[in-house]
Amino acid sequence: MDVQQRFGERLATLRKEKGWSQEKLALESEIARSYLGGVERGQRNISLINICKLAKTLGVTTSELMDF
Amino acid sequence: MDVQQRFGERLATLRKEKGWSQEKLALESEIARSYLGGVERGQRNISLINICKLAKTLGVTTSELMDF
């Protein structure tokens, strides 16, 4: 599995642990839902700023989000 | 300090701990030296793939590199 897929799985796991839908995460993080879907499917090479935005939104450290 | 600056500082710290120059890290990671300079100065919004490449090259986990 490549790093994009591993990150996507990690993101989906943390999102589901909060009981959030992709729509909810998109709304809270101000990142487009369609883009988030691509990230979770491992199809996006997400940037540092968006990684940090998602970590903050999910209430985890960037290091925890990147623990895959 | 924004996340790009914080990441840049973290990268430079880990690189110097290995006693490497930016040239050495560029060579080993196959990432352009000029780009790395911009990342360390906090001027680049680096991508997931390059973050993971740098972590692997420095011999740390992605989570450790993103611990800032």
Backbone of each chain as nested JSON, in Angstrom:
{
  "chains": [
    {"id": "A", "residues": [
      {"number": 1, "name": "MET", "atoms": {"N": [0.856, -1.193, 0.0], "CA": [0.0, 0.0, 0.0], "C": [0.894, 1.246, 0.0]}},
      {"number": 2, "name": "ASP", "atoms": {"N": [0.613, 2.25, -0.835], "CA": [1.487, 3.422, -0.864], "C": [1.076, 4.427, 0.218]}},
      {"number": 3, "name": "VAL", "atoms": {"N": [1.888, 5.476, 0.391], "CA": [1.669, 6.4, 1.503], "C": [0.334, 7.141, 1.386]}},
      {"number": 4, "name": "GLN", "atoms": {"N": [-0.115, 7.387, 0.161], "CA": [-1.405, 8.081, -0.01], "C": [-2.543, 7.194, 0.493]}},
      {"number": 5, "name": "GLN", "atoms": {"N": [-2.46, 5.887, 0.181], "CA": [-3.497, 4.961, 0.642], "C": [-3.446, 4.796, 2.151]}},
      {"number": 6, "name": "ARG", "atoms": {"N": [-2.208, 4.721, 2.686], "CA": [-2.062, 4.535, 4.134], "C": [-2.569, 5.773, 4.878]}},
      {"number": 7, "name": "PHE", "atoms": {"N": [-2.279, 6.954, 4.322], "CA": [-2.786, 8.182, 4.957], "C": [-4.316, 8.224, 4.872]}},
      {"number": 8, "name": "GLY", "atoms": {"N": [-4.841, 7.845, 3.735], "CA": [-6.297, 7.863, 3.546], "C": [-7.01, 6.959, 4.538]}},
      {"number": 9, "name": "GLU", "atoms": {"N": [-6.422, 5.794, 4.753], "CA": [-7.031, 4.848, 5.713], "C": [-6.967, 5.402, 7.126]}},
      {"number": 10, "name": "ARG", "atoms": {"N": [-5.803, 6.007, 7.455], "CA": [-5.623, 6.579, 8.803], "C": [-6.649, 7.691, 9.042]}},
      {"number": 11, "name": "LEU", "atoms": {"N": [-6.817, 8.545, 8.025], "CA": [-7.767, 9.661, 8.135], "C": [-9.185, 9.135, 8.349]}},
      {"number": 12, "name": "ALA", "atoms": {"N": [-9.567, 8.13, 7.551], "CA": [-10.926, 7.582, 7.665], "C": [-11.13, 6.947, 9.044]}},
      {"number": 13, "name": "THR", "atoms": {"N": [-10.102, 6.264, 9.537], "CA": [-10.215, 5.645, 10.861], "C": [-10.469, 6.691, 11.942]}},
      {"number": 14, "name": "LEU", "atoms": {"N": [-9.677, 7.753, 11.93], "CA": [-9.82, 8.804, 12.95], "C": [-11.172, 9.515, 12.812]}},
      {"number": 15, "name": "ARG", "atoms": {"N": [-11.6, 9.735, 11.582], "CA": [-12.898, 10.393, 11.337], "C": [-14.035, 9.528, 11.908]}},
      {"number": 16, "name": "LYS", "atoms": {"N": [-13.974, 8.229, 11.61], "CA": [-15.056, 7.316, 12.074], "C": [-15.034, 7.183, 13.585]}},
      {"number": 17, "name": "GLU", "atoms": {"N": [-13.834, 7.254, 14.178], "CA": [-13.758, 7.173, 15.652], "C": [-14.527, 8.333, 16.296]}},
      {"number": 18, "name": "LYS", "atoms": {"N": [-14.59, 9.455, 15.543], "CA": [-15.355, 10.606, 16.055], "C": [-16.832, 10.488, 15.68]}},
      {"number": 19, "name": "GLY", "atoms": {"N": [-17.13, 9.473, 14.888], "CA": [-18.524, 9.294, 14.451], "C": [-18.935, 10.315, 13.41]}},
      {"number": 20, "name": "TRP", "atoms": {"N": [-17.939, 10.837, 12.679], "CA": [-18.237, 11.858, 11.686], "C": [-18.367, 11.278, 10.28]}},
      {"number": 21, "name": "SER", "atoms": {"N": [-19.221, 11.884, 9.48], "CA": [-19.303, 11.567, 8.043], "C": [-18.221, 12.391, 7.325]}},
      {"number": 22, "name": "GLN", "atoms": {"N": [-17.993, 12.069, 6.051], "CA": [-17.054, 12.882, 5.26], "C": [-17.604, 14.309, 5.131]}},
      {"number": 23, "name": "GLU", "atoms": {"N": [-18.939, 14.409, 5.024], "CA": [-19.558, 15.744, 4.901], "C": [-19.223, 16.579, 6.141]}},
      {"number": 24, "name": "LYS", "atoms": {"N": [-19.367, 15.955, 7.319], "CA": [-19.113, 16.679, 8.582], "C": [-17.645, 17.127, 8.631]}},
      {"number": 25, "name": "LEU", "atoms": {"N": [-16.722, 16.218, 8.289], "CA": [-15.298, 16.582, 8.329], "C": [-15.003, 17.698, 7.328]}},
      {"number": 26, "name": "ALA", "atoms": {"N": [-15.642, 17.606, 6.171], "CA": [-15.442, 18.647, 5.145], "C": [-15.925, 19.997, 5.664]}},
      {"number": 27, "name": "LEU", "atoms": {"N": [-17.096, 19.991, 6.268], "CA": [-17.673, 21.232, 6.805], "C": [-16.774, 21.829, 7.885]}},
      {"number": 28, "name": "GLU", "atoms": {"N": [-16.359, 20.979, 8.828], "CA": [-15.579, 21.443, 9.977], "C": [-14.171, 21.904, 9.578]}},
      {"number": 29, "name": "SER", "atoms": {"N": [-13.6, 21.24, 8.576], "CA": [-12.211, 21.546, 8.194], "C": [-12.13, 22.577, 7.075]}},
      {"number": 30, "name": "GLU", "atoms": {"N": [-13.297, 22.861, 6.489], "CA": [-13.357, 23.798, 5.342], "C": [-12.517, 23.281, 4.167]}},
      {"number": 31, "name": "ILE", "atoms": {"N": [-12.511, 21.956, 4.013], "CA": [-11.87, 21.314, 2.858], "C": [-12.988, 20.628, 2.059]}},
      {"number": 32, "name": "ALA", "atoms": {"N": [-12.949, 20.783, 0.738], "CA": [-14.035, 20.274, -0.112], "C": [-14.272, 18.778, 0.081]}},
      {"number": 33, "name": "ARG", "atoms": {"N": [-15.529, 18.411, 0.205], "CA": [-15.905, 17.017, 0.469], "C": [-15.357, 16.098, -0.633]}},
      {"number": 34, "name": "SER", "atoms": {"N": [-15.452, 16.547, -1.864], "CA": [-14.997, 15.701, -2.979], "C": [-13.493, 15.449, -2.87]}},
      {"number": 35, "name": "TYR", "atoms": {"N": [-12.761, 16.504, -2.447], "CA": [-11.306, 16.345, -2.281], "C": [-11.021, 15.356, -1.157]}},
      {"number": 36, "name": "LEU", "atoms": {"N": [-11.763, 15.488, -0.055], "CA": [-11.58, 14.57, 1.089], "C": [-11.837, 13.124, 0.681]}},
      {"number": 37, "name": "GLY", "atoms": {"N": [-12.867, 12.925, -0.154], "CA": [-13.144, 11.569, -0.625], "C": [-11.948, 10.994, -1.369]}},
      {"number": 38, "name": "GLY", "atoms": {"N": [-11.331, 11.834, -2.202], "CA": [-10.154, 11.39, -2.948], "C": [-8.98, 11.095, -2.027]}},
      {"number": 39, "name": "VAL", "atoms": {"N": [-8.83, 11.939, -0.975], "CA": [-7.74, 11.707, -0.009], "C": [-7.947, 10.367, 0.684]}},
      {"number": 40, "name": "GLU", "atoms": {"N": [-9.185, 10.1, 1.141], "CA": [-9.447, 8.849, 1.859], "C": [-9.291, 7.631, 0.949]}},
      {"number": 41, "name": "ARG", "atoms": {"N": [-9.534, 7.816, -0.363], "CA": [-9.348, 6.697, -1.308], "C": [-7.87, 6.541, -1.704]}},
      {"number": 42, "name": "GLY", "atoms": {"N": [-7.013, 7.411, -1.153], "CA": [-5.59, 7.294, -1.462], "C": [-5.219, 7.849, -2.82]}},
      {"number": 43, "name": "GLN", "atoms": {"N": [-6.047, 8.776, -3.309], "CA": [-5.84, 9.292, -4.666], "C": [-5.305, 10.73, -4.691]}},
      {"number": 44, "name": "ARG", "atoms": {"N": [-4.995, 11.274, -3.524], "CA": [-4.536, 12.661, -3.479], "C": [-3.197, 12.746, -2.737]}},
      {"number": 45, "name": "ASN", "atoms": {"N": [-2.31, 13.59, -3.22], "CA": [-1.03, 13.832, -2.548], "C": [-1.194, 15.101, -1.719]}},
      {"number": 46, "name": "ILE", "atoms": {"N": [-1.86, 14.943, -0.601], "CA": [-2.288, 16.067, 0.239], "C": [-1.101, 16.887, 0.735]}},
      {"number": 47, "name": "SER", "atoms": {"N": [-1.343, 18.173, 0.957], "CA": [-0.253, 19.073, 1.362], "C": [-0.172, 19.226, 2.88]}},
      {"number": 48, "name": "LEU", "atoms": {"N": [0.964, 19.761, 3.318], "CA": [1.247, 19.971, 4.736], "C": [0.138, 20.792, 5.408]}},
      {"number": 49, "name": "ILE", "atoms": {"N": [-0.24, 21.88, 4.774], "CA": [-1.245, 22.778, 5.372], "C": [-2.576, 22.051, 5.561]}},
      {"number": 50, "name": "ASN", "atoms": {"N": [-2.978, 21.267, 4.575], "CA": [-4.245, 20.516, 4.699], "C": [-4.134, 19.38, 5.713]}},
      {"number": 51, "name": "ILE", "atoms": {"N": [-2.959, 18.738, 5.793], "CA": [-2.741, 17.705, 6.804], "C": [-2.928, 18.308, 8.199]}},
      {"number": 52, "name": "CYS", "atoms": {"N": [-2.308, 19.469, 8.41], "CA": [-2.395, 20.107, 9.734], "C": [-3.815, 20.583, 10.023]}},
      {"number": 53, "name": "LYS", "atoms": {"N": [-4.505, 21.052, 8.987], "CA": [-5.891, 21.514, 9.145], "C": [-6.785, 20.343, 9.581]}},
      {"number": 54, "name": "LEU", "atoms": {"N": [-6.581, 19.176, 8.939], "CA": [-7.39, 17.999, 9.278], "C": [-7.075, 17.508, 10.695]}},
      {"number": 55, "name": "ALA", "atoms": {"N": [-5.796, 17.504, 11.061], "CA": [-5.425, 17.054, 12.415], "C": [-6.095, 17.933, 13.466]}},
      {"number": 56, "name": "LYS", "atoms": {"N": [-6.004, 19.226, 13.246], "CA": [-6.586, 20.188, 14.2], "C": [-8.098, 19.976, 14.298]}},
      {"number": 57, "name": "THR", "atoms": {"N": [-8.733, 19.787, 13.152], "CA": [-10.192, 19.606, 13.12], "C": [-10.599, 18.334, 13.859]}},
      {"number": 58, "name": "LEU", "atoms": {"N": [-9.785, 17.271, 13.702], "CA": [-10.092, 15.992, 14.342], "C": [-9.673, 15.959, 15.809]}},
      {"number": 59, "name": "GLY", "atoms": {"N": [-8.957, 17.015, 16.228], "CA": [-8.53, 17.084, 17.629], "C": [-7.403, 16.138, 17.968]}},
      {"number": 60, "name": "VAL", "atoms": {"N": [-6.557, 15.857, 16.963], "CA": [-5.361, 15.034, 17.212], "C": [-4.133, 15.853, 16.794]}},
      {"number": 61, "name": "THR", "atoms": {"N": [-2.969, 15.417, 17.251], "CA": [-1.767, 16.121, 16.798], "C": [-1.456, 15.701, 15.363]}},
      {"number": 62, "name": "THR", "atoms": {"N": [-0.694, 16.514, 14.67], "CA": [-0.288, 16.169, 13.303], "C": [0.492, 14.866, 13.329]}},
      {"number": 63, "name": "SER", "atoms": {"N": [1.289, 14.696, 14.39], "CA": [2.088, 13.484, 14.531], "C": [1.194, 12.247, 14.647]}},
      {"number": 64, "name": "GLU", "atoms": {"N": [0.075, 12.383, 15.383], "CA": [-0.859, 11.246, 15.531], "C": [-1.53, 10.927, 14.208]}},
      {"number": 65, "name": "LEU", "atoms": {"N": [-1.923, 11.967, 13.47], "CA": [-2.576, 11.736, 12.178], "C": [-1.613, 11.055, 11.212]}},
      {"number": 66, "name": "MET", "atoms": {"N": [-0.318, 11.36, 11.367], "CA": [0.672, 10.814, 10.435], "C": [1.294, 9.518, 10.963]}},
      {"number": 67, "name": "ASP", "atoms": {"N": [0.659, 8.929, 11.968], "CA": [1.174, 7.68, 12.554], "C": [0.589, 6.492, 11.814]}},
      {"number": 68, "name": "PHE", "atoms": {"N": [1.136, 6.261, 10.646], "CA": [0.629, 5.102, 9.859], "C": [1.776, 4.3, 9.284]}}
    ]},
    {"id": "B", "residues": [
      {"number": 1, "name": "MET", "atoms": {"N": [4.328, 31.286, 14.647], "CA": [4.991, 30.596, 13.524], "C": [3.993, 29.665, 12.84]}},
      {"number": 2, "name": "ASP", "atoms": {"N": [3.921, 29.732, 11.5], "CA": [2.932, 28.877, 10.822], "C": [3.486, 27.464, 10.62]}},
      {"number": 3, "name": "VAL", "atoms": {"N": [2.627, 26.564, 10.134], "CA": [3.009, 25.152, 10.074], "C": [4.17, 24.93, 9.108]}},
      {"number": 4, "name": "GLN", "atoms": {"N": [4.262, 25.751, 8.039], "CA": [5.363, 25.568, 7.092], "C": [6.696, 25.902, 7.771]}},
      {"number": 5, "name": "GLN", "atoms": {"N": [6.693, 26.978, 8.58], "CA": [7.918, 27.36, 9.294], "C": [8.265, 26.314, 10.348]}},
      {"number": 6, "name": "ARG", "atoms": {"N": [7.231, 25.821, 11.048], "CA": [7.487, 24.835, 12.102], "C": [8.023, 23.537, 11.495]}},
      {"number": 7, "name": "PHE", "atoms": {"N": [7.454, 23.133, 10.349], "CA": [7.957, 21.934, 9.679], "C": [9.397, 22.155, 9.207]}},
      {"number": 8, "name": "GLY", "atoms": {"N": [9.657, 23.322, 8.645], "CA": [11.004, 23.626, 8.148], "C": [12.047, 23.549, 9.243]}},
      {"number": 9, "name": "GLU", "atoms": {"N": [11.685, 24.071, 10.406], "CA": [12.621, 24.039, 11.557], "C": [12.848, 22.607, 12.009]}},
      {"number": 10, "name": "ARG", "atoms": {"N": [11.759, 21.827, 12.046], "CA": [11.856, 20.424, 12.496], "C": [12.771, 19.649, 11.535]}},
      {"number": 11, "name": "LEU", "atoms": {"N": [12.563, 19.878, 10.224], "CA": [13.377, 19.183, 9.206], "C": [14.849, 19.536, 9.368]}},
      {"number": 12, "name": "ALA", "atoms": {"N": [15.135, 20.824, 9.531], "CA": [16.531, 21.273, 9.674], "C": [17.158, 20.67, 10.931]}},
      {"number": 13, "name": "THR", "atoms": {"N": [16.388, 20.608, 12.014], "CA": [16.902, 20.036, 13.267], "C": [17.301, 18.581, 13.064]}},
      {"number": 14, "name": "LEU", "atoms": {"N": [16.407, 17.796, 12.455], "CA": [16.683, 16.37, 12.256], "C": [17.854, 16.168, 11.285]}},
      {"number": 15, "name": "ARG", "atoms": {"N": [17.926, 17.017, 10.259], "CA": [19.024, 16.924, 9.291], "C": [20.375, 17.196, 9.99]}},
      {"number": 16, "name": "LYS", "atoms": {"N": [20.391, 18.241, 10.8], "CA": [21.645, 18.621, 11.496], "C": [22.026, 17.577, 12.529]}},
      {"number": 17, "name": "GLU", "atoms": {"N": [21.028, 16.945, 13.144], "CA": [21.331, 15.874, 14.109], "C": [22.1, 14.738, 13.427]}},
      {"number": 18, "name": "LYS", "atoms": {"N": [21.835, 14.573, 12.114], "CA": [22.561, 13.535, 11.356], "C": [23.894, 14.071, 10.837]}},
      {"number": 19, "name": "GLY", "atoms": {"N": [24.113, 15.369, 11.054], "CA": [25.35, 15.973, 10.559], "C": [25.356, 16.148, 9.053]}},
      {"number": 20, "name": "TRP", "atoms": {"N": [24.157, 16.229, 8.473], "CA": [24.055, 16.35, 7.016], "C": [23.907, 17.811, 6.58]}},
      {"number": 21, "name": "SER", "atoms": {"N": [24.433, 18.106, 5.395], "CA": [24.18, 19.406, 4.761], "C": [22.857, 19.28, 3.981]}},
      {"number": 22, "name": "GLN", "atoms": {"N": [22.354, 20.417, 3.507], "CA": [21.153, 20.364, 2.669], "C": [21.472, 19.604, 1.369]}},
      {"number": 23, "name": "GLU", "atoms": {"N": [22.722, 19.793, 0.882], "CA": [23.126, 19.094, -0.341], "C": [23.027, 17.573, -0.14]}},
      {"number": 24, "name": "LYS", "atoms": {"N": [23.528, 17.119, 1.006], "CA": [23.529, 15.673, 1.3], "C": [22.086, 15.161, 1.365]}},
      {"number": 25, "name": "LEU", "atoms": {"N": [21.211, 15.893, 2.085], "CA": [19.813, 15.458, 2.202], "C": [19.142, 15.466, 0.827]}},
      {"number": 26, "name": "ALA", "atoms": {"N": [19.462, 16.461, 0.02], "CA": [18.883, 16.537, -1.325], "C": [19.315, 15.317, -2.152]}},
      {"number": 27, "name": "LEU", "atoms": {"N": [20.591, 15.012, -2.073], "CA": [21.145, 13.881, -2.834], "C": [20.486, 12.572, -2.395]}},
      {"number": 28, "name": "GLU", "atoms": {"N": [20.425, 12.372, -1.087], "CA": [19.923, 11.111, -0.533], "C": [18.413, 10.933, -0.768]}},
      {"number": 29, "name": "SER", "atoms": {"N": [17.692, 12.049, -0.717], "CA": [16.221, 11.963, -0.827], "C": [15.739, 12.138, -2.262]}},
      {"number": 30, "name": "GLU", "atoms": {"N": [16.668, 12.53, -3.135], "CA": [16.315, 12.792, -4.536], "C": [15.273, 13.909, -4.656]}},
      {"number": 31, "name": "ILE", "atoms": {"N": [15.401, 14.886, -3.744], "CA": [14.564, 16.096, -3.803], "C": [15.514, 17.269, -4.059]}},
      {"number": 32, "name": "ALA", "atoms": {"N": [15.102, 18.163, -4.968], "CA": [15.979, 19.264, -5.379], "C": [16.45, 20.115, -4.193]}},
      {"number": 33, "name": "ARG", "atoms": {"N": [17.729, 20.411, -4.165], "CA": [18.328, 21.17, -3.062], "C": [17.642, 22.525, -2.91]}},
      {"number": 34, "name": "SER", "atoms": {"N": [17.35, 23.158, -4.015], "CA": [16.733, 24.491, -3.942], "C": [15.345, 24.393, -3.299]}},
      {"number": 35, "name": "TYR", "atoms": {"N": [14.626, 23.297, -3.638], "CA": [13.291, 23.104, -3.043], "C": [13.425, 22.875, -1.537]}},
      {"number": 36, "name": "LEU", "atoms": {"N": [14.401, 22.045, -1.161], "CA": [14.626, 21.768, 0.273], "C": [14.944, 23.044, 1.037]}},
      {"number": 37, "name": "GLY", "atoms": {"N": [15.731, 23.913, 0.421], "CA": [16.054, 25.184, 1.067], "C": [14.787, 25.968, 1.368]}},
      {"number": 38, "name": "GLY", "atoms": {"N": [13.879, 25.97, 0.38], "CA": [12.606, 26.678, 0.569], "C": [11.758, 26.033, 1.657]}},
      {"number": 39, "name": "VAL", "atoms": {"N": [11.784, 24.687, 1.704], "CA": [11.013, 23.984, 2.747], "C": [11.551, 24.356, 4.127]}},
      {"number": 40, "name": "GLU", "atoms": {"N": [12.88, 24.335, 4.279], "CA": [13.472, 24.635, 5.594], "C": [13.224, 26.083, 6.004]}},
      {"number": 41, "name": "ARG", "atoms": {"N": [13.105, 26.972, 4.999], "CA": [12.815, 28.391, 5.316], "C": [11.32, 28.621, 5.575]}},
      {"number": 42, "name": "GLY", "atoms": {"N": [10.531, 27.527, 5.457], "CA": [9.106, 27.67, 5.737], "C": [8.334, 28.291, 4.592]}},
      {"number": 43, "name": "GLN", "atoms": {"N": [8.887, 28.163, 3.377], "CA": [8.277, 28.826, 2.212], "C": [7.587, 27.846, 1.262]}},
      {"number": 44, "name": "ARG", "atoms": {"N": [7.524, 26.564, 1.643], "CA": [6.927, 25.585, 0.741], "C": [5.817, 24.809, 1.479]}},
      {"number": 45, "name": "ASN", "atoms": {"N": [4.75, 24.51, 0.777], "CA": [3.67, 23.705, 1.323], "C": [3.886, 22.269, 0.833]}},
      {"number": 46, "name": "ILE", "atoms": {"N": [4.821, 21.612, 1.461], "CA": [5.323, 20.304, 1.014], "C": [4.207, 19.258, 0.999]}},
      {"number": 47, "name": "SER", "atoms": {"N": [4.351, 18.277, 0.107], "CA": [3.293, 17.27, -0.045], "C": [3.595, 16.02, 0.779]}},
      {"number": 48, "name": "LEU", "atoms": {"N": [2.537, 15.201, 0.939], "CA": [2.618, 13.966, 1.718], "C": [3.746, 13.063, 1.217]}},
      {"number": 49, "name": "ILE", "atoms": {"N": [3.832, 12.888, -0.073], "CA": [4.83, 11.98, -0.65], "C": [6.248, 12.468, -0.327]}},
      {"number": 50, "name": "ASN", "atoms": {"N": [6.486, 13.766, -0.44], "CA": [7.815, 14.301, -0.129], "C": [8.102, 14.271, 1.366]}},
      {"number": 51, "name": "ILE", "atoms": {"N": [7.076, 14.479, 2.2], "CA": [7.245, 14.369, 3.655], "C": [7.709, 12.956, 3.997]}},
      {"number": 52, "name": "CYS", "atoms": {"N": [7.033, 11.964, 3.403], "CA": [7.371, 10.562, 3.714], "C": [8.752, 10.206, 3.163]}},
      {"number": 53, "name": "LYS", "atoms": {"N": [9.093, 10.75, 1.998], "CA": [10.415, 10.508, 1.4], "C": [11.506, 11.047, 2.326]}},
      {"number": 54, "name": "LEU", "atoms": {"N": [11.302, 12.264, 2.855], "CA": [12.307, 12.878, 3.742], "C": [12.422, 12.092, 5.048]}},
      {"number": 55, "name": "ALA", "atoms": {"N": [11.291, 11.666, 5.595], "CA": [11.332, 10.898, 6.851], "C": [12.139, 9.614, 6.645]}},
      {"number": 56, "name": "LYS", "atoms": {"N": [11.838, 8.927, 5.556], "CA": [12.521, 7.658, 5.267], "C": [14.025, 7.905, 5.106]}},
      {"number": 57, "name": "THR", "atoms": {"N": [14.38, 8.971, 4.39], "CA": [15.794, 9.291, 4.14], "C": [16.52, 9.618, 5.443]}},
      {"number": 58, "name": "LEU", "atoms": {"N": [15.816, 10.317, 6.347], "CA": [16.439, 10.708, 7.621], "C": [16.417, 9.571, 8.642]}},
      {"number": 59, "name": "GLY", "atoms": {"N": [15.712, 8.477, 8.287], "CA": [15.654, 7.326, 9.187], "C": [14.77, 7.541, 10.399]}},
      {"number": 60, "name": "VAL", "atoms": {"N": [13.736, 8.377, 10.224], "CA": [12.757, 8.582, 11.303], "C": [11.373, 8.224, 10.75]}},
      {"number": 61, "name": "THR", "atoms": {"N": [10.414, 8.014, 11.642], "CA": [9.06, 7.756, 11.148], "C": [8.453, 9.08, 10.675]}},
      {"number": 62, "name": "THR", "atoms": {"N": [7.434, 8.971, 9.851], "CA": [6.743, 10.18, 9.381], "C": [6.16, 10.916, 10.576]}},
      {"number": 63, "name": "SER", "atoms": {"N": [5.681, 10.131, 11.548], "CA": [5.103, 10.703, 12.76], "C": [6.14, 11.529, 13.528]}},
      {"number": 64, "name": "GLU", "atoms": {"N": [7.389, 11.024, 13.585], "CA": [8.459, 11.766, 14.288], "C": [8.804, 13.052, 13.551]}},
      {"number": 65, "name": "LEU", "atoms": {"N": [8.866, 12.972, 12.219], "CA": [9.186, 14.179, 11.436], "C": [8.09, 15.232, 11.616]}},
      {"number": 66, "name": "MET", "atoms": {"N": [6.86, 14.754, 11.82], "CA": [5.738, 15.704, 11.919], "C": [5.427, 16.068, 13.375]}},
      {"number": 67, "name": "ASP", "atoms": {"N": [6.366, 15.763, 14.259], "CA": [6.166, 16.068, 15.688], "C": [6.687, 17.474, 15.98]}},
      {"number": 68, "name": "PHE", "atoms": {"N": [5.886, 18.441, 15.596], "CA": [6.321, 19.839, 15.847], "C": [5.16, 20.653, 16.401]}}
    ]}
  ]
}
